[in-house]
Amino acid sequence: MDASTAGPANVKQRRAGKDKAFNAPVGQVVKTPKGKANPQQVNDLLRAKLT
């Protein structure tokens, strides 16, 4: 899943420096494989991709 499809508005807010807006895309990505994705790993990967 592409991080920008998890919530384009949230990704824009994250890029603007609002860290809490980043939780929604992480949650959407973790939810896709029915909770089997490691949230910390998803968080790290998305942060690396979006910064």
C-alpha positions in Angstrom: 0.0 0.0 0.0 1.3 3.4 -0.9 1.5 5.8 2.1 -0.2 8.6 0.2 -3.3 6.5 -0.5 -3.7 6.0 3.3 -4.6 9.6 3.6 -3.2 12.3 1.4 -4.3 15.1 3.7 -2.6 13.4 6.7 0.6 12.9 4.6 0.6 16.6 3.8 0.1 17.5 7.4 3.0 15.2 8.4 5.2 16.9 5.9 4.2 20.2 7.4 5.5 19.0 10.8 2.4 17.7 12.5 3.5 14.3 13.9 0.1 13.2 15.2 -1.3 13.4 11.7 1.1 10.6 10.8 -0.7 8.0 13.0 -3.7 7.6 10.5 -1.6 6.5 7.5 0.3 4.1 9.8 -2.9 2.7 11.1 -4.3 2.2 7.6 -1.2 0.4 6.4 -1.2 -1.9 9.5 -4.9 -2.6 9.0 -4.5 -3.8 5.4 -2.9 -7.2 6.3 -5.5 -7.6 9.2 -3.2 -6.3 11.9 -0.3 -8.6 11.1 2.0 -5.8 10.1 4.4 -4.6 12.8 3.3 -1.0 13.6 6.8 0.2 14.6 8.3 -1.2 11.4 5.6 0.4 9.3 6.1 3.7 11.2 9.9 3.6 10.5 9.4 2.8 6.8 6.8 5.5 6.2 8.8 8.1 8.1 11.9 7.3 5.9 9.8 7.4 2.8 8.1 10.7 3.6 10.9 12.7 5.0 
